[in-house]
Amino acid sequence: MTMGSNVSLTALSENVGSAIVSLGWSSPTGEGDADVSVLLLDANGKVRSDADFYFYNNPVASDGSVQLLGKEPTADGSEDRISFDLTAVPAGVERIVVAASRYEQARFAELDDLRVTLADAGGESLLRFVIDDPGPVSAIIFGELYRRGEEWKFRAVGQGYESGLAGLATDFGVDIEDDEAEPGAEDEAESGTDDEAESGTDDEAESGTEDEAESGTAVTEPPVTEEPVNEEPADAPALDAQPQATPLGAVPAPRPPADEEVAPRKRAARPRTAKKKVTPPRAPVKSLAENESWKQARLFPVSALKSDRDREMRSTSVLLSVMTQVPRFGRRITAPFGAPSGRMETFTEVSLPHGDTPRRPDGIIRVERAGKLWTALVETKTNGNPLKSDQVQAYMDIAARRGYEAVITLSNDVALEGSPLVDVKIDRRRKHQVALWHLSWAEVAHQAQMLIRHEGVGNAARTWLLQDLLHYLQHENSGCHGFQNMGSAWVPVRNGISDETLCQGDPRALEVVESWERLIRQVCLRLGGELGQKVLPAQRARRGTDPGARRARLADQLCLEGRLQAELRVEGVPGLLGISADLRTAKLRTSVEIPAPEQGYPLTWAKRLIRRLAEAPADLHVETLVEGEAGGPRGTLERLRPEPGDLLPKDGATRITGFRLSLFKGMGSGRGSAESGFIRSVDDAVHRFHNSVVAHLDAPASGRAARERATV
């Protein structure tokens, strides 16, 4: 998009009831950053109250319409994401302004690749707007969502302010807290932050909202409002921000007449735009245990679990309890299943009538919003136990009769597109239809990991709860380990490929292909949780291709070539991360292809690439990609370091299209996730390749790459 342009969201996607807006930037120094904010405006272009101002000290709307999801690291900077539930935006709100601001004399001109993107509820990217020359401003309105009749539209704005977040918010009618009117406010900002943030924890956990108490932390300098630096284009509606110049000092409140006695009254809380004091992580405190055999007491113990039934009951109860106490985590789990944002309660050991024998689902989730209830039954399996079709069918029937919205199955298995884990019959004659969803324990651990390591949940108590949940899920005795078995067909297929007796059309090959796809999806979850970035399998088949037909072709390819192959798309990586398992040679290959630069000389490219790989393993294979089918020069990094010119074709005329980097590793033979198992070997190979090779590719050239992308 260009500055001033607008587009209807419904013209881009049918799934725009909710949206994710991402604001991103990169810093040449690696240290620059900014903070996002959102303002809900009425028909007059002003906030209805100070509560319509969302920023780092007030990150979540009580109705779920706005939620600041926090920062997500990228390859060359950071990205702030904001979740909007457009169906929950109050009727009195006409426009939603999305902005960002900097502090302590920092300006946006010091950052590169300023951009805003918008994705629909399914994660599909819909639009992108790049701000090329922000100028010496400390706040910018990136864009705005606004109503036109029954639909929402997005406008690319790019308007700058020199007066920072406080000035921008004041222009839209927010009553900002005044520092100098309150002596000692600075001390309050430093010493009172934790108490204010924690004061509402219990109530918030019960009501399903985030840290509203944090909206009162820390204070700022008196705002100085000025004219916007970048004017709104003539064809776009004015932003209603016509600030008047004010003196630098604080404006004192008018004094009452001397003959009047005014009873002192407590001033209403107002937003404070200064960032609350951030306490850096403390160094780990030395344990008081005498030796490593002493184990700390855990909130969720796993040592006493003896049977699968015990594991299922405790795992369900632990998960559902943490979902209610950590609202952001509970929302992450239930939002993909169509649950609204609202007050959540969870239950276990509930008996529901079903014929002559009552049924007892492992759990029930209920969410209340605007007087309406959303309900889901939960059926849990642990330790690799399969889901039972008759059990799930019974819960589907119960949910349909009682008007519930969903049945959620939870197990170590990973669901595949177009391939349900259990077969159930749905009575289409029923007016009320029930959705069947599946959740893997690996997905639960992924969401907990993302919030703990990269995004945060509001306060230390909630973080501790999530950490104990993650410890429980990762403990060997919990039975909640995710996909960990390639299936009974793994060994026969591997042996059949080795001795060349496996024929096309063998159903066991299809079973292995399905297990491979499940494994790749789980590898994406684990790598994404560690990086704090989105990692997805890359499918080369056309969109809309039947998943079953695609897997059948891959099964035939496995029989002919003896290889399982996949590609991962990692945010910030210049190419797809490839994984190939050669069952004939028992070797795993992880690789990435880097496109050649559009400018410069080939020898310069080769030298720069070798320098960027200074920390990579010596056995890394580097191959030059050239036009045509013939392969280019190749060699190990150890041999190429003293002579990067060996990567260039000898004739000098062949055009270089890129470079392929590869690591080889022996693959495990077992079908499970033990130390010698195939699953463990794939997981280790991907993480080693990313951490030792891919993570270093863009570090020295981040600023240049950011500028190149900004011009696209």
C-alpha positions as CSV (number, residue, x, y, z in Angstrom):
1,M,0.0,0.0,0.0
2,T,1.0,3.6,-0.4
3,M,0.5,6.5,2.0
4,G,-3.2,7.6,2.1
5,S,-4.5,4.5,0.3
6,N,-7.3,2.4,1.8
7,V,-8.7,-1.1,1.2
8,S,-11.7,-3.1,2.4
9,L,-10.8,-6.1,4.5
10,T,-13.6,-8.2,3.1
11,A,-12.2,-7.7,-0.4
12,L,-9.0,-9.4,0.8
13,S,-10.4,-12.3,2.9
14,E,-13.6,-13.8,4.1
15,N,-12.1,-14.5,7.5
16,V,-11.7,-10.9,8.9
17,G,-13.9,-11.1,12.0
18,S,-10.6,-10.9,13.8
19,A,-7.2,-9.7,12.6
20,I,-3.5,-9.5,13.6
21,V,-1.8,-6.2,12.9
22,S,2.0,-6.3,13.1
23,L,4.3,-3.2,13.4
24,G,7.9,-3.9,12.6
25,W,11.2,-2.1,12.2
26,S,14.9,-2.9,12.2
27,S,17.9,-1.1,13.7
28,P,21.3,-0.8,12.1
29,T,22.9,-0.8,15.6
30,G,20.7,-3.7,16.8
31,E,19.6,-1.7,19.9
32,G,16.8,0.6,18.6
33,D,13.2,-0.2,19.4
34,A,9.7,1.3,19.7
35,D,6.4,0.6,21.5
36,V,3.0,0.3,19.9
37,S,-0.3,1.8,21.1
38,V,-3.9,1.7,20.0
39,L,-6.7,4.3,20.3
40,L,-10.4,3.7,19.8
41,L,-12.1,6.8,18.5
42,D,-15.7,7.9,18.2
43,A,-17.4,9.8,15.4
44,N,-15.7,13.0,16.6
45,G,-12.2,11.5,16.3
46,K,-11.7,11.4,20.1
47,V,-11.5,8.6,22.6
48,R,-14.8,8.0,24.5
49,S,-12.7,7.8,27.8
50,D,-9.1,7.1,28.8
51,A,-9.9,3.4,28.8
52,D,-9.9,3.5,25.0
53,F,-6.1,4.1,25.0
54,Y,-4.2,0.8,24.9
55,F,-0.4,0.7,25.3
56,Y,2.3,-1.1,27.3
57,N,0.7,-0.1,30.7
58,N,-2.8,-1.0,29.5
59,P,-2.4,-3.9,27.0
60,V,-5.8,-5.6,27.0
61,A,-9.4,-4.5,26.5
62,S,-11.8,-6.2,28.9
63,D,-14.2,-7.1,26.0
64,G,-11.4,-8.7,24.1
65,S,-11.6,-6.3,21.2
66,V,-7.9,-5.2,21.5
67,Q,-5.0,-7.2,22.9
68,L,-1.3,-6.2,22.6
69,L,0.5,-9.5,22.2
70,G,4.0,-8.1,22.8
71,K,7.2,-8.2,20.9
72,E,8.4,-11.0,18.6
73,P,12.1,-11.0,17.7
74,T,12.9,-11.0,13.9
75,A,16.1,-11.7,12.1
76,D,17.1,-8.0,12.1
77,G,14.9,-6.2,14.6
78,S,11.6,-6.8,16.3
79,E,7.9,-6.9,15.5
80,D,5.0,-5.9,17.7
81,R,1.7,-7.7,17.2
82,I,-1.8,-6.6,18.1
83,S,-4.9,-8.8,18.0
84,F,-8.2,-7.2,17.1
85,D,-11.6,-8.9,17.5
86,L,-13.5,-6.7,15.2
87,T,-16.8,-8.3,16.1
88,A,-16.3,-7.2,19.7
89,V,-15.5,-3.5,19.0
90,P,-18.2,-1.4,20.6
91,A,-20.7,0.2,18.3
92,G,-19.6,3.7,19.3
93,V,-16.1,3.2,18.0
94,E,-15.7,4.5,14.4
95,R,-11.9,4.3,14.0
96,I,-9.0,2.4,15.5
97,V,-5.7,4.2,15.3
98,V,-2.5,2.1,15.4
99,A,0.7,3.9,16.3
100,A,4.2,3.5,17.7
101,S,6.5,5.7,19.8
102,R,10.1,6.1,21.0
103,Y,11.6,7.5,24.2
104,E,14.6,9.4,25.5
105,Q,15.2,11.6,22.5
106,A,15.2,8.6,20.1
107,R,13.6,9.2,16.6
108,F,12.2,7.0,14.0
109,A,14.7,8.2,11.4
110,E,17.2,6.1,13.3
111,L,15.2,2.9,12.4
112,D,15.0,1.0,9.1
113,D,12.2,-0.9,7.4
114,L,9.3,0.7,9.2
115,R,6.3,-1.4,8.2
116,V,2.8,-2.5,9.1
117,T,1.2,-5.7,8.0
118,L,-2.3,-7.1,8.6
119,A,-3.2,-10.8,8.6
120,D,-6.7,-12.4,8.9
121,A,-7.8,-14.9,11.6
122,G,-6.2,-17.8,9.7
123,G,-2.8,-16.1,9.7
124,E,-2.9,-15.2,6.0
125,S,-1.1,-12.0,5.3
126,L,-3.4,-9.5,3.6
127,L,-1.6,-6.2,3.2
128,R,1.7,-4.4,3.9
129,F,2.6,-0.7,4.2
130,V,6.2,0.6,4.4
131,I,7.1,4.0,5.7
132,D,10.1,5.0,3.6
133,D,11.2,8.3,5.2
134,P,9.7,8.9,8.7
135,G,11.8,11.9,9.5
136,P,12.9,13.1,13.0
137,V,9.7,12.2,14.8
138,S,9.2,10.3,18.1
139,A,5.7,8.9,17.3
140,I,4.0,7.7,14.1
141,I,0.5,6.7,13.2
142,F,1.1,3.7,11.0
143,G,-2.5,3.1,10.0
144,E,-6.1,2.9,11.0
145,L,-9.0,0.6,10.8
146,Y,-12.3,2.3,10.3
147,R,-16.0,1.4,9.6
148,R,-17.8,2.0,6.3
149,G,-21.3,0.7,6.8
150,E,-21.1,-2.9,7.8
151,E,-17.5,-3.5,6.8
152,W,-14.1,-2.6,8.1
153,K,-11.4,-0.9,6.0
154,F,-7.7,-0.2,6.5
155,R,-6.0,3.1,5.7
156,A,-2.2,3.5,5.4
157,V,-1.4,6.8,7.3
158,G,2.3,7.3,8.1
159,Q,1.7,10.5,10.0
160,G,4.5,11.6,12.4
161,Y,4.5,13.5,15.7
162,E,7.4,15.2,17.4
163,S,5.7,15.2,20.8
164,G,5.9,11.4,21.4
165,L,3.3,9.1,22.8
166,A,2.0,11.6,25.4
167,G,1.4,14.3,22.7
168,L,-0.2,11.9,20.3
169,A,-2.6,10.5,23.0
170,T,-3.5,14.0,24.2
171,D,-4.4,15.1,20.7
172,F,-7.0,12.3,20.6
173,G,-8.6,13.3,23.9
174,V,-6.7,11.2,26.4
175,D,-6.1,12.8,29.8
176,I,-2.4,12.1,30.5
177,E,-1.0,11.9,34.0
178,D,1.1,15.0,34.9
179,D,4.4,14.4,36.6
180,E,5.2,17.8,38.1
181,A,1.7,18.1,39.7
182,E,2.6,15.2,41.9
183,P,5.8,15.4,44.0
184,G,7.3,12.0,44.5
185,A,5.7,10.6,41.4
186,E,9.1,9.3,40.2
187,D,9.5,7.3,43.4
188,E,6.0,5.9,42.9
189,A,6.9,4.9,39.4
190,E,9.9,2.9,40.7
191,S,8.7,1.4,44.0
192,G,5.0,1.1,43.4
193,T,5.0,-0.7,40.1
194,D,5.0,-4.2,41.3
195,D,2.3,-3.6,43.9
196,E,0.0,-1.9,41.4
197,A,0.5,-4.7,38.9
198,E,-0.2,-7.4,41.3
199,S,-3.1,-5.8,43.2
200,G,-5.8,-7.1,40.9
201,T,-4.4,-10.6,40.1
202,D,-7.0,-12.7,41.8
203,D,-10.0,-10.8,40.4
204,E,-8.4,-10.7,36.9
205,A,-7.9,-14.4,36.9
206,E,-11.5,-15.0,37.7
207,S,-12.8,-12.5,35.2
208,G,-10.6,-13.7,32.3
209,T,-9.0,-10.3,31.7
210,E,-5.4,-9.2,31.6
211,D,-3.5,-6.9,33.9
212,E,-5.7,-3.9,34.1
213,A,-3.9,-2.8,37.2
214,E,-0.8,-2.2,35.1
215,S,-2.5,0.7,33.4
216,G,-1.5,2.9,36.4
217,T,2.2,2.4,36.5
218,A,4.9,5.1,36.2
219,V,4.6,8.7,35.0
220,T,5.9,10.9,32.2
221,E,7.1,14.4,31.4
222,P,4.4,17.0,30.7
223,P,3.3,16.5,27.1
224,V,4.2,19.1,24.4
225,T,1.8,18.8,21.5
226,E,2.8,20.0,18.1
227,E,1.6,19.9,14.6
228,P,1.9,16.6,12.8
229,V,5.0,16.3,10.7
230,N,3.5,14.4,7.8
231,E,0.2,15.7,6.7
232,E,-2.7,13.4,5.8
233,P,-3.3,13.1,2.0
234,A,-6.1,15.2,0.7
235,D,-8.2,12.2,-0.4
236,A,-8.2,10.7,3.1
237,P,-10.4,12.0,6.0
238,A,-8.6,14.2,8.5
239,L,-7.3,12.6,11.7
240,D,-9.1,15.2,13.8
241,A,-5.9,16.0,15.6
242,Q,-5.4,19.8,15.6
243,P,-3.2,20.4,18.6
244,Q,-2.6,23.8,20.0
245,A,0.9,24.9,21.1
246,T,1.3,24.7,24.9
247,P,4.2,26.0,27.1
248,L,6.8,23.5,28.2
249,G,5.9,23.6,31.9
250,A,2.9,21.9,33.4
251,V,-0.3,23.9,33.4
252,P,-1.5,24.2,37.1
253,A,-5.1,23.6,38.0
254,P,-7.2,26.7,38.8
255,R,-7.2,27.6,42.5
256,P,-10.6,27.7,44.3
257,P,-11.8,31.0,45.8
258,A,-10.2,31.7,49.2
259,D,-13.6,31.9,51.0
260,E,-14.6,28.4,49.7
261,E,-13.5,25.2,51.5
262,V,-13.1,22.4,49.0
263,A,-13.0,18.9,50.5
264,P,-10.0,17.0,49.3
265,R,-11.0,14.3,46.9
266,K,-9.0,11.5,45.3
267,R,-8.2,12.3,41.7
268,A,-9.4,9.8,39.1
269,A,-6.7,7.5,37.7
270,R,-5.3,8.6,34.4
271,P,-3.0,6.9,31.9
272,R,0.6,7.3,32.6
273,T,2.7,7.0,29.4
274,A,6.1,6.7,31.0
275,K,7.3,3.1,30.8
276,K,7.3,1.2,34.1
277,K,10.6,0.3,35.5
278,V,11.9,-2.9,34.1
279,T,13.9,-5.1,36.5
280,P,16.5,-7.2,34.6
281,P,16.5,-11.0,35.3
282,R,18.5,-11.9,38.4
283,A,21.3,-14.4,38.2
284,P,20.1,-17.9,39.2
285,V,20.3,-18.2,43.0
286,K,22.5,-21.1,44.2
287,S,20.4,-24.0,45.4
288,L,20.4,-24.9,49.0
289,A,20.3,-28.6,48.2
290,E,23.2,-30.8,49.4
291,N,23.4,-32.6,46.0
292,E,21.6,-33.0,42.7
293,S,19.5,-35.9,43.9
294,W,17.4,-33.4,46.0
295,K,14.4,-32.3,43.9
296,Q,12.5,-29.1,44.5
297,A,8.9,-29.3,45.4
298,R,6.7,-28.7,42.4
299,L,3.2,-27.3,42.2
300,F,2.3,-30.1,39.8
301,P,4.2,-33.2,40.9
302,V,4.6,-36.1,38.5
303,S,6.5,-38.6,40.7
304,A,3.3,-40.3,42.0
305,L,1.7,-40.9,38.5
306,K,1.4,-44.7,38.1
307,S,-1.2,-45.4,35.5
308,D,-2.5,-43.8,32.3
309,R,-5.7,-42.9,33.9
310,D,-3.8,-41.0,36.6
311,R,-1.8,-39.2,33.9
312,E,-4.9,-38.2,32.0
313,M,-6.8,-36.9,35.0
314,R,-3.9,-34.9,36.4
315,S,-2.8,-33.5,33.0
316,T,-6.3,-32.4,32.2
317,S,-6.8,-30.7,35.5
318,V,-3.4,-29.0,35.5
319,L,-3.9,-27.6,32.0
320,L,-7.5,-26.4,32.5
321,S,-6.6,-24.8,35.8
322,V,-3.6,-22.8,34.4
323,M,-5.8,-21.7,31.4
324,T,-8.2,-19.9,33.8
325,Q,-5.4,-18.4,36.0
326,V,-3.4,-17.2,33.0
327,P,-6.0,-15.6,30.7
328,R,-3.6,-14.9,27.9
329,F,-2.6,-18.6,27.8
330,G,-6.2,-19.7,28.0
331,R,-7.1,-17.4,25.1
332,R,-4.2,-18.8,23.0
333,I,-5.5,-22.3,23.5
334,T,-9.2,-21.7,22.8
335,A,-9.1,-19.0,20.1
336,P,-8.3,-21.3,17.2
337,F,-11.5,-23.3,18.1
338,G,-13.8,-20.3,17.7
339,A,-14.1,-19.5,21.4
340,P,-14.9,-15.9,22.2
341,S,-12.8,-13.7,24.4
342,G,-14.4,-13.5,27.9
343,R,-14.6,-14.9,31.4
344,M,-13.4,-18.5,31.3
345,E,-14.2,-21.3,33.8
346,T,-13.0,-24.9,33.5
347,F,-14.3,-28.1,35.1
348,T,-13.3,-31.8,35.6
349,E,-15.1,-34.9,36.6
350,V,-18.4,-33.8,35.3
351,S,-21.1,-36.4,34.8
352,L,-23.4,-35.9,31.8
353,P,-26.4,-38.2,31.0
354,H,-26.1,-40.4,27.9
355,G,-28.6,-43.2,27.6
356,D,-28.4,-45.7,30.4
357,T,-24.8,-44.9,31.3
358,P,-23.7,-41.3,32.1
359,R,-20.6,-40.1,30.5
360,R,-17.7,-38.3,32.2
361,P,-15.6,-36.2,29.9
362,D,-12.1,-35.4,31.1
363,G,-12.9,-31.7,31.2
364,I,-15.2,-28.9,30.2
365,I,-14.3,-25.4,29.1
366,R,-16.9,-22.6,29.3
367,V,-16.5,-19.0,28.2
368,E,-19.0,-16.3,28.9
369,R,-19.3,-13.2,26.8
370,A,-22.2,-10.7,26.7
371,G,-24.4,-13.1,28.5
372,K,-23.8,-16.0,26.0
373,L,-22.0,-19.2,26.8
374,W,-19.5,-21.1,24.6
375,T,-18.9,-24.7,25.8
376,A,-16.5,-27.4,24.8
377,L,-16.0,-30.9,26.1
378,V,-12.4,-32.2,26.4
379,E,-11.3,-35.8,25.9
380,T,-7.6,-36.3,26.9
381,K,-5.1,-39.1,26.1
382,T,-1.5,-39.3,27.3
383,N,1.5,-41.6,26.8
384,G,0.8,-42.3,23.2
385,N,-2.6,-43.9,23.8
386,P,-4.9,-43.5,20.8
387,L,-8.3,-41.7,20.9
388,K,-11.3,-44.0,20.8
389,S,-13.9,-43.3,18.1
390,D,-16.8,-44.5,20.3
391,Q,-15.9,-42.2,23.1
392,V,-15.5,-39.2,20.9
393,Q,-18.8,-40.0,19.1
394,A,-20.6,-40.2,22.4
395,Y,-19.3,-36.7,23.4
396,M,-20.3,-35.3,20.0
397,D,-23.8,-36.6,20.5
398,I,-24.0,-35.2,24.0
399,A,-22.7,-31.8,22.9
400,A,-25.3,-31.7,20.1
401,R,-28.2,-32.4,22.4
402,R,-27.1,-29.9,25.0
403,G,-26.3,-27.1,22.5
404,Y,-22.5,-27.1,23.2
405,E,-20.3,-25.7,20.5
406,A,-17.3,-28.0,20.4
407,V,-15.5,-31.2,21.4
408,I,-11.7,-30.9,21.8
409,T,-9.5,-34.0,21.7
410,L,-6.1,-33.7,23.3
411,S,-3.3,-36.3,22.8
412,N,0.3,-36.8,21.8
413,D,-0.7,-37.2,18.1
414,V,-0.6,-34.3,15.6
415,A,-3.6,-33.8,13.4
416,L,-3.1,-33.6,9.6
417,E,-5.1,-31.6,7.1
418,G,-7.9,-33.7,5.6
419,S,-7.0,-36.7,7.8
420,P,-9.0,-36.9,11.0
421,L,-7.6,-38.8,13.9
422,V,-11.0,-40.4,14.7
423,D,-14.0,-41.1,12.5
424,V,-17.3,-39.7,13.8
425,K,-20.7,-39.4,12.3
426,I,-22.3,-36.0,12.2
427,D,-26.1,-35.9,12.0
428,R,-26.6,-33.1,9.4
429,R,-30.3,-33.1,10.2
430,R,-29.6,-31.5,13.6
431,K,-30.1,-27.7,13.6
432,H,-27.2,-27.3,16.1
433,Q,-23.8,-28.5,14.7
434,V,-20.8,-29.4,16.9
435,A,-17.2,-28.8,15.8
436,L,-14.6,-31.4,16.4
437,W,-11.1,-30.1,17.1
438,H,-7.8,-31.7,17.9
439,L,-4.9,-30.3,20.0
440,S,-1.5,-31.9,20.5
441,W,0.4,-31.7,23.8
442,A,3.3,-30.3,21.7
443,E,1.0,-27.4,20.7
444,V,0.2,-26.7,24.4
445,A,3.9,-26.7,25.3
446,H,4.6,-24.4,22.3
447,Q,2.1,-21.8,23.4
448,A,3.5,-21.9,27.0
449,Q,7.0,-21.5,25.7
450,M,6.1,-18.6,23.4
451,L,4.5,-16.7,26.3
452,I,7.3,-17.5,28.9
453,R,10.3,-16.8,26.7
454,H,9.2,-14.2,24.2
455,E,5.9,-12.4,25.0
456,G,5.1,-12.4,28.7
457,V,1.8,-12.8,30.6
458,G,1.7,-9.7,32.8
459,N,3.3,-10.6,36.1
460,A,5.7,-12.9,37.8
461,A,3.0,-15.1,39.4
462,R,1.5,-16.1,36.1
463,T,4.9,-16.6,34.5
464,W,5.7,-19.0,37.4
465,L,2.5,-20.9,36.8
466,L,3.3,-21.3,33.1
467,Q,6.9,-22.4,33.9
468,D,5.6,-25.1,36.2
469,L,3.1,-26.3,33.6
470,L,5.9,-26.5,31.0
471,H,8.1,-28.4,33.4
472,Y,5.2,-30.8,34.0
473,L,4.6,-31.4,30.3
474,Q,8.3,-32.0,29.6
475,H,8.8,-34.4,32.4
476,E,9.3,-38.0,31.3
477,N,6.6,-39.3,33.6
478,S,3.8,-36.9,32.5
479,G,3.0,-38.8,29.2
480,C,2.5,-35.4,27.5
481,H,5.4,-35.5,25.0
482,G,3.8,-34.9,21.7
483,F,4.4,-37.1,18.6
484,Q,6.9,-39.8,19.5
485,N,6.3,-42.9,17.4
486,M,6.7,-43.3,13.6
487,G,4.3,-46.2,13.7
488,S,4.5,-50.0,13.1
489,A,5.2,-49.5,9.3
490,W,8.5,-47.6,9.9
491,V,10.8,-50.6,10.2
492,P,9.3,-52.7,7.3
493,V,9.4,-49.7,5.0
494,R,13.0,-48.8,6.0
495,N,14.0,-52.4,5.4
496,G,12.0,-52.6,2.1
497,I,13.8,-49.6,0.8
498,S,17.2,-50.9,1.9
499,D,16.8,-54.2,0.1
500,E,14.7,-52.7,-2.8
501,T,11.6,-54.8,-2.2
502,L,9.2,-51.9,-1.4
503,C,6.7,-51.5,-4.2
504,Q,4.6,-48.5,-5.2
505,G,1.1,-48.6,-3.8
506,D,2.2,-50.3,-0.6
507,P,-0.1,-48.8,2.2
508,R,2.8,-48.9,4.7
509,A,4.6,-46.3,2.7
510,L,1.6,-43.9,3.0
511,E,1.6,-44.5,6.7
512,V,5.2,-43.5,7.0
513,V,4.6,-40.4,4.9
514,E,1.8,-39.4,7.2
515,S,4.0,-39.9,10.3
516,W,6.7,-37.9,8.6
517,E,4.3,-35.0,8.1
518,R,3.3,-35.1,11.8
519,L,6.9,-35.1,12.8
520,I,7.7,-32.1,10.7
521,R,4.8,-30.2,12.1
522,Q,6.1,-30.9,15.6
523,V,9.6,-29.9,14.7
524,C,8.1,-26.5,13.5
525,L,6.4,-26.0,16.9
526,R,9.5,-26.8,18.9
527,L,11.8,-24.6,16.8
528,G,9.3,-21.8,16.7
529,G,8.9,-21.9,20.5
530,E,12.7,-21.5,20.9
531,L,13.0,-18.7,18.4
532,G,9.9,-16.8,19.2
533,Q,9.1,-16.8,15.5
534,K,6.6,-18.4,13.2
535,V,7.9,-21.7,11.7
536,L,5.7,-23.5,9.2
537,P,5.9,-26.4,6.8
538,A,6.3,-25.2,3.2
539,Q,4.1,-27.1,0.8
540,R,5.0,-26.9,-2.9
541,A,1.6,-28.3,-4.0
542,R,-0.9,-25.8,-5.3
543,R,-3.4,-24.4,-2.9
544,G,-6.6,-26.5,-2.9
545,T,-4.8,-29.7,-3.9
546,D,-6.3,-32.7,-2.1
547,P,-4.1,-33.6,0.8
548,G,-4.7,-37.3,0.4
549,A,-3.7,-37.3,-3.3
550,R,-0.5,-35.3,-2.3
551,R,0.5,-37.8,0.3
552,A,-0.1,-40.7,-2.1
553,R,2.3,-39.1,-4.6
554,L,4.9,-38.6,-1.8
555,A,4.5,-42.3,-0.9
556,D,5.2,-43.3,-4.4
557,Q,8.2,-41.0,-4.5
558,L,9.4,-42.6,-1.3
559,C,9.2,-46.1,-2.8
560,L,11.2,-44.9,-5.9
561,E,13.8,-42.7,-4.4
562,G,14.0,-43.9,-0.8
563,R,13.9,-40.4,0.6
564,L,11.6,-38.4,2.9
565,Q,11.8,-34.6,2.2
566,A,10.3,-31.5,3.8
567,E,10.9,-27.7,3.8
568,L,10.3,-25.2,6.6
569,R,9.6,-21.5,6.3
570,V,11.3,-19.6,9.1
571,E,10.6,-15.9,9.5
572,G,13.8,-13.9,8.8
573,V,15.6,-16.7,7.0
574,P,16.6,-15.9,3.4
575,G,15.5,-19.3,2.0
576,L,13.6,-22.4,3.0
577,L,15.2,-24.8,5.5
578,G,15.2,-28.2,3.8
579,I,15.2,-31.6,5.5
580,S,15.9,-34.8,3.7
581,A,16.1,-38.3,5.2
582,D,17.7,-40.9,2.9
583,L,16.6,-44.3,4.1
584,R,19.1,-46.0,1.8
585,T,22.2,-44.4,3.3
586,A,20.7,-43.7,6.8
587,K,21.7,-40.0,6.4
588,L,19.9,-36.8,7.3
589,R,20.6,-33.7,5.3
590,T,19.6,-30.2,6.5
591,S,20.1,-27.4,4.0
592,V,19.2,-23.9,3.0
593,E,19.6,-22.1,-0.4
594,I,20.7,-18.5,-0.4
595,P,20.0,-16.4,-3.5
596,A,22.8,-14.5,-5.1
597,P,22.9,-10.8,-4.6
598,E,21.6,-8.7,-7.5
599,Q,24.7,-6.5,-7.5
600,G,28.4,-6.9,-7.0
601,Y,31.0,-9.4,-8.1
602,P,30.9,-13.2,-7.6
603,L,34.2,-13.3,-5.8
604,T,32.9,-10.6,-3.3
605,W,29.8,-12.8,-2.8
606,A,31.9,-15.8,-2.0
607,K,34.2,-14.0,0.4
608,R,31.3,-12.4,2.2
609,L,29.5,-15.7,2.6
610,I,32.6,-17.4,4.1
611,R,33.0,-14.6,6.5
612,R,29.4,-14.8,7.6
613,L,29.9,-18.5,8.3
614,A,32.9,-18.0,10.6
615,E,31.1,-19.7,13.5
616,A,29.6,-22.6,11.4
617,P,30.9,-26.2,11.7
618,A,34.0,-27.0,9.6
619,D,32.1,-30.0,7.9
620,L,29.4,-27.7,6.5
621,H,29.1,-28.3,2.7
622,V,28.9,-25.2,0.5
623,E,27.7,-25.6,-3.1
624,T,27.5,-22.9,-5.8
625,L,24.2,-23.0,-7.7
626,V,24.4,-22.1,-11.4
627,E,22.0,-21.8,-14.3
628,G,21.1,-25.0,-16.0
629,E,21.0,-28.5,-14.5
630,A,24.8,-29.0,-14.1
631,G,26.0,-28.5,-10.5
632,G,28.5,-25.8,-9.6
633,P,31.7,-26.0,-7.5
634,R,31.4,-27.4,-4.0
635,G,33.4,-28.2,-0.9
636,T,33.5,-28.2,2.9
637,L,33.8,-25.0,4.8
638,E,37.1,-26.1,6.2
639,R,38.6,-26.3,2.7
640,L,37.0,-23.2,1.4
641,R,37.9,-20.8,4.2
642,P,41.4,-20.1,2.9
643,E,40.3,-20.1,-0.7
644,P,36.7,-18.7,-1.2
645,G,37.5,-18.3,-4.9
646,D,37.1,-22.1,-5.3
647,L,33.4,-21.5,-5.2
648,L,33.4,-19.8,-8.6
649,P,32.9,-21.6,-11.9
650,K,36.2,-22.1,-13.7
651,D,34.9,-20.7,-17.1
652,G,33.8,-17.4,-15.5
653,A,30.8,-17.1,-17.8
654,T,28.3,-19.3,-16.0
655,R,25.8,-17.3,-14.1
656,I,25.7,-17.9,-10.3
657,T,22.1,-18.0,-9.0
658,G,22.9,-18.7,-5.3
659,F,24.6,-21.0,-2.8
660,R,23.4,-24.1,-1.0
661,L,24.6,-24.8,2.6
662,S,24.2,-28.4,3.9
663,L,25.0,-30.4,7.0
664,F,24.9,-34.3,7.1
665,K,24.2,-36.4,10.1
666,G,23.5,-40.1,10.7
667,M,19.8,-40.8,11.4
668,G,18.4,-42.9,14.1
669,S,17.1,-46.3,13.2
670,G,14.3,-46.7,15.9
671,R,10.8,-45.6,15.3
672,G,10.5,-43.8,18.6
673,S,12.0,-40.7,20.2
674,A,14.6,-42.5,22.3
675,E,18.3,-41.4,22.0
676,S,18.8,-43.7,19.0
677,G,15.4,-43.1,17.5
678,F,14.6,-41.4,14.2
679,I,12.4,-38.7,15.7
680,R,15.2,-37.5,18.1
681,S,17.8,-37.5,15.3
682,V,15.6,-35.3,13.0
683,D,14.8,-32.9,15.9
684,D,18.5,-32.6,16.8
685,A,19.6,-32.1,13.2
686,V,17.2,-29.2,12.5
687,H,18.1,-27.4,15.7
688,R,21.9,-27.9,15.2
689,F,21.6,-26.6,11.6
690,H,19.6,-23.5,12.6
691,N,21.7,-22.6,15.6
692,S,25.1,-23.2,14.0
693,V,24.5,-22.1,10.4
694,V,21.2,-20.3,9.7
695,A,21.2,-18.1,12.8
696,H,24.5,-16.4,11.6
697,L,23.5,-15.8,8.0
698,D,22.0,-12.3,8.3
699,A,23.7,-10.9,11.3
700,P,26.3,-8.7,9.6
701,A,24.1,-7.6,6.8
702,S,20.9,-6.9,8.7
703,G,20.8,-3.2,8.0
704,R,21.5,-3.6,4.3
705,A,18.9,-6.4,4.0
706,A,16.3,-4.3,5.8
707,R,16.8,-1.4,3.4
708,E,16.6,-3.8,0.4
709,R,13.3,-5.2,1.6
710,A,11.9,-1.7,2.3
711,T,12.3,-0.8,-1.3
712,V,10.4,-3.9,-2.5
